[in-house]
């Protein structure tokens, strides 16, 4: 009788671990897509036409990594421009190339910056928009 209870307990625990793991990954995946802040659902700009003015009252999201100097530079530049942004750490959320590709990013590098859901690129692209010659900060 004890062997049957142990077997049933093992099955229940295995199922529980599987369910928690599956649920955890589904929530993380959903949070990544929902992390991109959009204030205007119909932006009038593209990656190639965006200007400084397009950042006004826009939802700005930046995917970063703590080890990335380019990310640090992008955050400094956005702060200097008094632009509020939402930061998503790719290591904390285990964001992979596949997950970024689902969000419209073909090449994986950080930072990845979105303005109202439009992927505008990284630190170099941000510097061009603001006419900045800021060097890449050390981490």
N, C-alpha and C positions, 0 to 999 in steps of 0.2 A: 504494500500500500504506500509506503514512504517513497518508493522508486517512482510510482505513478505521480505522486504529488510533486516530486522533484522535477520530473519530466515536464509536467504541466507548468510549473513555475518557470522553468527554463524557456519554454515556448512563449509564455506570456512576456517574460523579460526580453527575449529576442525581438518579438513583435513590437514591444514598447520602444526599444532602442531604434529599430528601423523607422517607426513612425515619427519619433522625435527628430531623428536625423533628416528624414525626408521633409518634414514640416519646417525645420530650421533652414534648410537650403531654399525652400520655396519662398519663405518670408524674406530671406536675404535677397533673392533674385528680384522679388517684387519691389523691395525697398530701393534697389539700385535704379530701376526705371522711374520710380516715383520721386527719386532724389533730384531729378532735373526740374528746377523751379521755372515755372512759366507764368508770367503776369499778363502777357498779351498772346492770345492764341493765334493771332494772324499778324506776325511781324512783317514789316514791309522791306526788310533787308535780307541779304544773303551773306554768306561768309565773305564774298568778294566785294559787297557794297556797304558793309556795316561801317558806321562812323561813331565817333565818341557820343554824339547825341542819342544814338540808338540804345545806349546803356541806361539812359534816364528812365526811371520807373520800370525797368525791365527785371525779369528774374534771371539772375546770373548764378550759374553753378560751375564749380571748378573741381575736377577730379584730380587729386594730388597724391603724393607719397612723401613721407617724412624725410626720406633720404635724397630728395630731388631738389637741386639748386634752382632749376628752371621753375619749379612749383613755388619755391620761396620768392623768387623774383616776380612771378605773376601776382602773387598775393600782395607783395609790397606795392607793385604798380597799381593794382585795383584800390588798395587802401589810400595811396597818394591821390588818386582820382576821386576819392570819397564815394566809391561804388560798393554797395553792400553785395555780398555774395554768400552762397552756401558752399561749404567745402565738404567733399566726400573723399575720404582716405581710401585709396584702392587696396591697400594692404589690410586695413581693418575690415573691409567688406569682401575681401577675396575676389576682387573684380578681375575677370580674365579677358583675354582678347575676344572670346566668343560673346561674353556679356556686353562688351563695348560695341561689338559689331551689330548686335541687336539694337543698340541705341543709335546706330548710324555712323559709327567710327570704324573706318577701314584699317588704319594704321594705329597700332597701340603705342602710345607714348604718353607720358604725363609732363605737364598738365594737359588736360582736355578741358576746354572752356566752352560752355553753352550760354547763349544769351537768348532768353525766351524760347528755349528748345532748339535753337540753331547752333550747330557745332561750328565754332569759329576758329578752332585750332589750338595752338599752344602759346608759349611765352613769346616767341618771335612774332607770331601773328598779332598778339596783343600789343607788343611794342610798336609795330607798324601803325596800328589803329591810333595809338596815342602819340605817335611821333617821338618815341623815347629811344635813347641809346643806352639804357641801363645795362650794365654788364650782368652776367649770371652770378648771383651771390653764392658764396660758399655756404655749405650746410654745416 
